[in-house]
Amino acid sequence: MNNTKTLLVIALVWPEPDSTAAGIRMLQLLEVFKKQGYAITVASAASKSDYSADMEALGYHTADIKMNDSSFDIFIKELNPYVVLFDRFLTEEQFGWRVAENCPHALRILDTEDLHSLRHVREQCFKKDVPFITDAWLADDKTKREIASIYRCDLSLIISSYEMKLLTEVITIDKSLLLLLPFMVNEITSETNWKTFEERKDFVFIGGGKHTPNIDAIKCLKTTIWPLINRKLPEAKLHIYGAYLPQQIVEMNNPATGFLVHGRAENVHDVMQAAKVCLAPLRFGAGIKGKLLSAMENGTPSVTTTIGAEGMYGILDWNGYIENDHTAFVEAAVRLYTKKLTWQNSQNQGRTLINTLYVKTSLENILLEKVEQLQNKLSTHRTQNFTGALLHHQTMTASRFMSKWIEVKNRG
């Protein structure tokens, strides 16, 4: 019998909330279970970096685990978790069969973060200069792997309404296996003190350097968008922030044109609140964008693309402008920067978006209710998910033999 109130998180990398939106997302999820009294262990086969969150200081146990090693079997049997959360489909591929074999009663949850296969195929289409179509996504091997992982889990957390629609309408995955759960933030109340139009200046872009859509967006800003804005607003500056920015981006720093590359932001909220407008000309990617949600949280209107805003605003208006054409993008940015009433209306729309779609308390309840519902009828839920059972049977057989072969090879 499983120990109640025990959560094991298997992470591909140790969370870095100051570097990535994925790190912020993980800490949000951990906080939900922590408030419910779960004893939480975060495990990873990766090495910690200087920017990894101090999980012990946050009240979580940690464990170093190995891939393709039966020591994990001993570890998870002793821990005997009630819930296991995989932070990407890659960790489910590696450890999911071991969890199922050694702790069959544990509820298995996959946090997709975003559909990695969707991001991958869109990038390939962008590089080939061909339009993205769902058929290309369906044909890709990474898509098949990611969808198989979703089926093998009892529940998958989907961050974007667009991705939810893809999974339920294109692939027709049963909705009982999915839960739409975007980023969870505090409600914006009347007491929230945002800086005013007059107190702000300049433009900002924030995005980690390990994420290729961000690198492409910075290049687009440097070569196309910023020169046009700089011509219209010569006193304004564009501040580029991001962890792990590659040397080619660092070398773009040019004070003479107001294009300033700073690197890692010490405090994202301070940086975002100081700026008047957030620019995010994202041309491929997936999920919902932490930088744009952060802009809403801090009262900063934004200009982005269809890809940037995808799955983030439902039937509501955006807190700024959505433009794919570079000329229209620049005109929108200048309009927001110079027109106070337009800027204020956009800022208020960001408040509406946060309070309608992203409030932490309501989303936490939705997650916890779903977890409790599944725990109470897990056997029936799995019986009805025949595709998942079939994939588990085939994957477990293949993965078991491959993993054991690698383990013997490594020890030999």
ZAFITOR-553692 format. One line per field, with one value per residue (C-alpha): residue in three letters; x, y, z. Coordinates in Angstrom, 3 decimals, always signed. Layout:
# ZAFITOR-553692
marke <- [Ala/...];
x <- [X/...];
y <- [Y/...];
z <- [Z/...];
This chain:
# ZAFITOR-553692
marke <- [Met/Asn/Asn/Thr/Lys/Thr/Leu/Leu/Val/Ile/Ala/Leu/Val/Trp/Pro/Glu/Pro/Asp/Ser/Thr/Ala/Ala/Gly/Ile/Arg/Met/Leu/Gln/Leu/Leu/Glu/Val/Phe/Lys/Lys/Gln/Gly/Tyr/Ala/Ile/Thr/Val/Ala/Ser/Ala/Ala/Ser/Lys/Ser/Asp/Tyr/Ser/Ala/Asp/Met/Glu/Ala/Leu/Gly/Tyr/His/Thr/Ala/Asp/Ile/Lys/Met/Asn/Asp/Ser/Ser/Phe/Asp/Ile/Phe/Ile/Lys/Glu/Leu/Asn/Pro/Tyr/Val/Val/Leu/Phe/Asp/Arg/Phe/Leu/Thr/Glu/Glu/Gln/Phe/Gly/Trp/Arg/Val/Ala/Glu/Asn/Cys/Pro/His/Ala/Leu/Arg/Ile/Leu/Asp/Thr/Glu/Asp/Leu/His/Ser/Leu/Arg/His/Val/Arg/Glu/Gln/Cys/Phe/Lys/Lys/Asp/Val/Pro/Phe/Ile/Thr/Asp/Ala/Trp/Leu/Ala/Asp/Asp/Lys/Thr/Lys/Arg/Glu/Ile/Ala/Ser/Ile/Tyr/Arg/Cys/Asp/Leu/Ser/Leu/Ile/Ile/Ser/Ser/Tyr/Glu/Met/Lys/Leu/Leu/Thr/Glu/Val/Ile/Thr/Ile/Asp/Lys/Ser/Leu/Leu/Leu/Leu/Leu/Pro/Phe/Met/Val/Asn/Glu/Ile/Thr/Ser/Glu/Thr/Asn/Trp/Lys/Thr/Phe/Glu/Glu/Arg/Lys/Asp/Phe/Val/Phe/Ile/Gly/Gly/Gly/Lys/His/Thr/Pro/Asn/Ile/Asp/Ala/Ile/Lys/Cys/Leu/Lys/Thr/Thr/Ile/Trp/Pro/Leu/Ile/Asn/Arg/Lys/Leu/Pro/Glu/Ala/Lys/Leu/His/Ile/Tyr/Gly/Ala/Tyr/Leu/Pro/Gln/Gln/Ile/Val/Glu/Met/Asn/Asn/Pro/Ala/Thr/Gly/Phe/Leu/Val/His/Gly/Arg/Ala/Glu/Asn/Val/His/Asp/Val/Met/Gln/Ala/Ala/Lys/Val/Cys/Leu/Ala/Pro/Leu/Arg/Phe/Gly/Ala/Gly/Ile/Lys/Gly/Lys/Leu/Leu/Ser/Ala/Met/Glu/Asn/Gly/Thr/Pro/Ser/Val/Thr/Thr/Thr/Ile/Gly/Ala/Glu/Gly/Met/Tyr/Gly/Ile/Leu/Asp/Trp/Asn/Gly/Tyr/Ile/Glu/Asn/Asp/His/Thr/Ala/Phe/Val/Glu/Ala/Ala/Val/Arg/Leu/Tyr/Thr/Lys/Lys/Leu/Thr/Trp/Gln/Asn/Ser/Gln/Asn/Gln/Gly/Arg/Thr/Leu/Ile/Asn/Thr/Leu/Tyr/Val/Lys/Thr/Ser/Leu/Glu/Asn/Ile/Leu/Leu/Glu/Lys/Val/Glu/Gln/Leu/Gln/Asn/Lys/Leu/Ser/Thr/His/Arg/Thr/Gln/Asn/Phe/Thr/Gly/Ala/Leu/Leu/His/His/Gln/Thr/Met/Thr/Ala/Ser/Arg/Phe/Met/Ser/Lys/Trp/Ile/Glu/Val/Lys/Asn/Arg/Gly];
x <- [+0.000/+1.406/+2.310/-0.195/+0.942/+4.237/+5.286/+8.317/+9.326/+11.687/+13.322/+15.383/+17.431/+17.417/+14.969/+16.450/+13.582/+15.852/+16.897/+13.901/+10.124/+10.268/+12.015/+9.320/+6.643/+8.164/+8.320/+4.675/+3.649/+5.734/+4.113/+0.636/+1.494/+3.503/+0.490/-1.481/+1.002/+2.846/+6.362/+8.197/+11.368/+12.903/+15.226/+17.366/+20.173/+21.588/+24.305/+23.352/+24.446/+25.338/+21.824/+19.860/+17.269/+18.210/+15.505/+16.406/+16.076/+12.614/+11.596/+12.069/+14.167/+16.512/+17.992/+20.600/+19.493/+21.125/+19.752/+19.814/+20.650/+18.687/+19.618/+16.561/+14.354/+15.626/+15.257/+11.637/+10.568/+11.878/+10.288/+7.000/+5.459/+1.752/+2.236/+5.094/+5.508/+7.681/+8.763/+9.122/+8.271/+12.010/+12.073/+8.950/+10.604/+13.625/+12.018/+8.293/+8.539/+10.548/+7.939/+5.137/+7.008/+8.098/+5.254/+2.223/-0.212/+1.491/-0.419/+1.776/+1.570/+3.398/+4.016/+4.582/+5.728/+5.074/+4.732/+8.409/+7.521/+5.470/+8.322/+10.750/+8.655/+7.868/+11.578/+12.299/+9.569/+10.907/+14.439/+13.145/+10.968/+7.840/+4.491/+3.801/+0.977/-0.285/+0.459/+4.168/+3.844/+1.971/+4.604/+7.549/+9.143/+9.381/+5.614/+4.995/+7.299/+5.676/+2.113/+3.036/+4.314/+1.035/-0.932/+1.274/+0.631/-2.531/-2.661/-0.769/-0.680/-1.071/+0.030/-1.565/-5.172/-3.892/-1.982/-5.012/-7.038/-4.372/-4.351/-8.116/-9.251/-6.392/-5.176/-8.482/-6.874/-9.559/-9.937/-9.787/-6.037/-5.411/-5.675/-5.253/-3.052/-1.207/+1.241/-0.231/+0.256/-1.247/-4.382/-3.772/-5.721/-6.474/-3.631/-1.064/+1.263/+2.536/+4.800/+2.976/+3.467/+5.594/+7.770/+8.846/+11.137/+12.675/+11.809/+12.720/+13.137/+13.761/+14.576/+17.030/+19.865/+19.380/+15.982/+16.346/+13.116/+14.604/+17.886/+15.991/+13.818/+16.881/+18.428/+15.174/+15.133/+18.753/+18.638/+15.098/+12.824/+15.060/+16.699/+13.211/+12.108/+15.407/+14.890/+11.478/+12.446/+16.185/+16.165/+14.693/+16.769/+16.145/+17.360/+18.072/+18.117/+18.577/+20.511/+23.097/+23.141/+25.662/+28.654/+27.096/+24.271/+26.565/+28.552/+25.402/+25.595/+25.755/+25.187/+25.410/+22.154/+20.542/+20.718/+21.918/+22.673/+22.801/+22.715/+21.029/+18.450/+18.942/+15.235/+12.860/+10.047/+12.250/+13.474/+9.985/+8.460/+11.134/+10.336/+7.484/+6.940/+7.943/+8.877/+8.681/+8.880/+8.800/+8.647/+8.416/+7.972/+5.258/+3.557/+2.814/+5.504/+6.714/+8.119/+4.696/+2.936/+5.594/+4.869/+1.181/+2.060/+4.152/+1.792/+3.952/+2.101/+3.658/+3.942/+4.323/+3.406/+0.684/+3.135/+4.051/+0.466/-0.755/-2.905/-2.541/-5.600/-8.656/-11.438/-10.112/-8.121/-4.318/-2.538/-0.983/-0.674/-0.226/+1.568/+3.443/+4.436/+7.607/+6.328/+3.073/+5.069/+7.194/+4.179/+2.436/+5.533/+5.869/+2.141/+2.263/+5.397/+4.046/+0.269/-0.507/-4.190/-3.441/-0.697/-2.963/-5.760/-3.293/-1.931/-5.446/-6.121/-3.124/-4.782/-7.967/-6.059/-4.241/-7.365/-9.434/-7.010/-4.019/-5.048/-3.146/-5.860/-8.433/-5.914/-4.494/-7.979/-8.563/-5.326/-5.951/-9.535/-8.327/-5.598/-8.045/-10.577/-8.000/-6.627/-10.122/-10.730/-7.251/-7.883/-10.978/-9.202/-6.344/-8.655/-10.442/-7.106/-6.446/-4.027/-1.935/-1.943/-0.903/+1.936/+3.044/+3.240/+5.285/+7.453/+8.172/+9.381/+11.595/+12.888/+13.591/+15.849/+17.562/+18.170/+19.487/+21.796/+23.154/+23.585/+25.574/+27.633/+28.389/+29.471/+31.554];
y <- [+0.000/+3.396/+6.014/+8.843/+12.411/+11.469/+13.043/+12.127/+14.552/+13.172/+16.146/+16.217/+19.072/+20.716/+23.653/+27.095/+29.545/+32.550/+31.221/+29.514/+29.578/+25.793/+26.312/+28.738/+26.286/+23.453/+25.516/+26.508/+22.849/+21.868/+24.623/+23.248/+19.820/+21.253/+23.243/+19.969/+18.409/+16.184/+15.045/+15.915/+14.484/+15.967/+13.603/+14.107/+12.397/+15.797/+17.746/+20.864/+24.232/+27.419/+28.657/+25.582/+26.363/+25.294/+22.658/+21.709/+25.347/+25.368/+22.356/+19.550/+16.407/+15.740/+12.599/+11.946/+9.138/+7.334/+6.502/+2.885/+1.718/-0.640/+1.466/+3.546/+0.475/+0.187/+3.932/+4.157/+1.005/+2.479/+5.884/+4.262/+7.513/+8.121/+10.442/+10.593/+13.692/+13.616/+17.099/+16.230/+13.306/+12.505/+11.634/+9.512/+7.612/+6.898/+6.173/+5.631/+1.864/+1.505/+3.500/+1.336/-1.872/-1.018/+1.259/+0.256/+2.058/+5.455/+8.068/+9.040/+12.673/+14.191/+17.931/+18.540/+22.168/+22.657/+20.162/+19.687/+17.977/+20.979/+23.357/+21.048/+20.707/+24.405/+25.184/+22.743/+24.312/+27.795/+26.823/+25.291/+28.370/+26.264/+26.795/+24.717/+22.199/+19.654/+16.814/+17.612/+17.492/+14.181/+12.622/+13.507/+10.805/+13.119/+13.661/+9.923/+9.612/+12.505/+11.328/+7.805/+9.279/+11.139/+7.931/+6.000/+8.522/+8.782/+12.545/+15.076/+18.760/+20.899/+24.509/+25.988/+25.998/+25.681/+22.520/+21.181/+21.641/+19.880/+16.874/+16.520/+17.445/+16.360/+13.266/+12.786/+11.936/+11.415/+14.524/+12.410/+12.035/+15.775/+18.868/+22.420/+24.065/+27.264/+29.176/+30.054/+33.587/+35.870/+37.866/+41.505/+43.483/+47.181/+47.382/+46.302/+49.240/+49.320/+52.035/+54.603/+55.514/+58.513/+56.483/+54.006/+54.167/+51.946/+48.543/+45.107/+41.540/+38.649/+35.119/+32.348/+31.664/+27.894/+28.327/+28.692/+30.723/+33.392/+33.542/+33.936/+36.682/+38.612/+38.376/+39.615/+42.551/+43.421/+43.231/+44.285/+45.632/+47.700/+49.781/+50.899/+51.721/+53.454/+55.679/+56.791/+56.923/+57.739/+58.404/+54.997/+51.912/+48.192/+46.074/+42.403/+40.075/+36.325/+33.577/+31.648/+34.052/+32.840/+34.946/+35.892/+37.629/+39.252/+40.777/+42.483/+44.981/+48.480/+51.515/+53.833/+52.422/+51.790/+47.985/+46.868/+43.215/+42.709/+38.932/+37.401/+39.585/+39.681/+40.357/+39.826/+41.783/+44.860/+44.734/+44.305/+47.061/+49.540/+49.104/+50.774/+48.056/+44.392/+43.193/+39.501/+38.847/+35.054/+33.246/+29.647/+27.812/+26.237/+26.468/+29.781/+32.368/+33.176/+36.525/+37.678/+36.521/+38.322/+41.462/+41.209/+40.612/+43.775/+46.031/+46.131/+46.100/+43.940/+43.532/+39.966/+37.590/+35.002/+32.339/+34.471/+35.000/+31.533/+29.835/+32.732/+34.957/+32.849/+35.050/+38.163/+41.032/+41.017/+43.458/+45.302/+44.140/+40.900/+41.566/+39.228/+41.805/+43.674/+47.079/+46.634/+45.315/+48.482/+50.782/+49.006/+49.293/+53.035/+53.575/+51.849/+53.738/+57.188/+57.047/+57.154/+56.200/+53.259/+52.141/+52.402/+50.460/+47.719/+47.625/+47.204/+44.439/+42.578/+42.730/+41.286/+38.438/+37.517/+37.605/+35.641/+32.907/+32.613/+33.096/+30.668/+29.821/+28.663/+26.719/+24.990/+23.785/+22.462/+20.456/+19.059/+18.071/+16.219/+14.404/+13.340/+12.199/+10.011/+8.577/+7.474/+5.574/+4.825/+1.196/+2.067/+5.046/+2.832/+0.108/+2.648/+3.904/+0.808/+2.612/+3.580/+0.008/-1.291/+1.199/+0.420/-3.266/-2.738/+0.064/-1.658/-4.766/-2.845/-0.321/-2.968/-5.003/-1.949/-0.399/-3.622/-4.082/-0.517/-1.143/-4.324/-2.561/+0.369/-1.949/-4.109];
z <- [+0.000/-0.948/+1.605/+1.295/+0.777/-0.866/-4.156/-6.237/-8.988/-11.627/-13.305/-16.484/-14.987/-11.564/-11.652/-12.344/-11.686/-12.257/-15.674/-17.286/-17.344/-16.896/-13.563/-12.447/-13.543/-11.506/-8.322/-8.829/-9.050/-6.031/-3.987/-4.743/-3.344/-0.451/+0.749/+0.786/+3.177/+0.719/+1.584/-1.622/-3.116/-6.259/-8.111/-11.192/-13.053/-14.050/-12.269/-10.321/-11.667/-9.828/-10.603/-9.540/-6.875/-3.345/-3.035/+0.545/+1.656/+0.072/+2.155/-0.375/-0.225/-3.131/-4.628/-7.282/-9.562/-12.476/-15.895/-17.032/-13.522/-11.282/-8.241/-9.163/-8.567/-4.997/-4.459/-5.586/-3.746/-0.500/-1.163/-2.273/-3.572/-3.885/-6.862/-9.388/-11.558/-14.687/-15.758/-19.481/-21.695/-21.835/-18.130/-18.511/-21.347/-19.202/-15.823/-16.457/-16.962/-13.758/-11.828/-13.238/-12.452/-8.912/-7.735/-9.824/-7.515/-7.838/-9.830/-12.782/-13.950/-16.908/-16.970/-20.680/-20.018/-23.702/-26.508/-27.312/-30.579/-31.682/-30.926/-32.754/-35.927/-36.068/-35.875/-38.701/-40.844/-40.091/-41.101/-44.335/-44.955/-45.335/-43.557/-40.471/-40.931/-38.449/-40.865/-40.552/-36.768/-36.850/-39.098/-36.862/-34.689/-31.679/-31.852/-31.706/-28.704/-26.860/-27.532/-26.426/-23.167/-22.657/-23.155/-20.715/-17.932/-15.887/-16.382/-18.490/-17.634/-20.774/-20.501/-23.636/-24.810/-28.391/-27.496/-25.648/-28.826/-30.917/-28.607/-28.248/-31.775/-34.046/-32.181/-30.291/-26.955/-24.323/-22.161/-19.005/-19.641/-19.945/-17.781/-19.068/-16.443/-17.447/-15.260/-11.868/-10.507/-7.890/-8.612/-9.573/-6.982/-6.697/-4.162/-6.759/-7.312/-10.883/-12.180/-14.276/-17.920/-16.899/-14.541/-17.225/-20.208/-22.887/-24.351/-23.006/-24.200/-21.791/-22.904/-22.025/-24.440/-24.451/-26.112/-29.893/-30.424/-28.119/-30.046/-33.308/-31.785/-30.596/-34.067/-35.582/-33.171/-33.929/-37.711/-38.596/-35.878/-33.632/-36.413/-37.485/-33.925/-33.194/-36.248/-34.920/-31.219/-31.091/-27.323/-26.447/-25.706/-26.017/-23.099/-23.822/-20.810/-20.664/-18.920/-20.926/-23.869/-26.479/-27.476/-30.810/-28.909/-26.336/-29.199/-30.514/-27.643/-29.178/-26.911/-29.909/-31.300/-27.913/-28.312/-24.870/-24.065/-20.292/-19.852/-16.815/-15.029/-11.271/-10.746/-13.675/-12.019/-11.480/-15.063/-16.492/-14.346/-15.364/-19.060/-20.897/-23.530/-23.866/-27.361/-28.285/-32.068/-31.701/-35.050/-33.831/-30.543/-28.424/-25.055/-23.415/-22.938/-19.442/-20.565/-21.792/-18.644/-16.606/-18.624/-17.689/-14.015/-13.964/-15.893/-19.017/-22.359/-25.052/-28.800/-29.967/-32.778/-33.265/-32.035/-29.024/-27.889/-28.857/-26.252/-23.805/-24.126/-25.005/-26.344/-24.581/-26.064/-25.861/-23.540/-26.444/-30.037/-31.980/-35.272/-37.603/-40.206/-39.215/-40.297/-38.365/-35.379/-35.316/-35.690/-32.804/-30.600/-31.284/-30.697/-27.313/-26.350/-27.206/-26.650/-22.932/-23.171/-25.478/-23.101/-20.032/-21.710/-22.632/-19.099/-17.711/-20.222/-18.818/-15.405/-16.912/-18.579/-15.359/-13.225/-15.743/-16.823/-14.495/-10.859/-8.672/-6.154/-8.693/-10.802/-7.723/-6.807/-10.326/-10.170/-6.707/-7.517/-10.620/-8.688/-5.987/-8.573/-10.312/-7.085/-6.105/-9.361/-10.665/-11.598/-13.656/-15.237/-16.409/-17.678/-19.855/-21.209/-23.319/-25.644/-22.630/-21.323/-24.735/-25.008/-21.450/-22.266/-25.424/-24.063/-20.782/-22.587/-24.998/-22.448/-19.823/-22.091/-23.586/-20.165/-18.666/-21.669/-21.221/-17.490/-18.077/-20.766/-18.433/-15.636/-18.004];
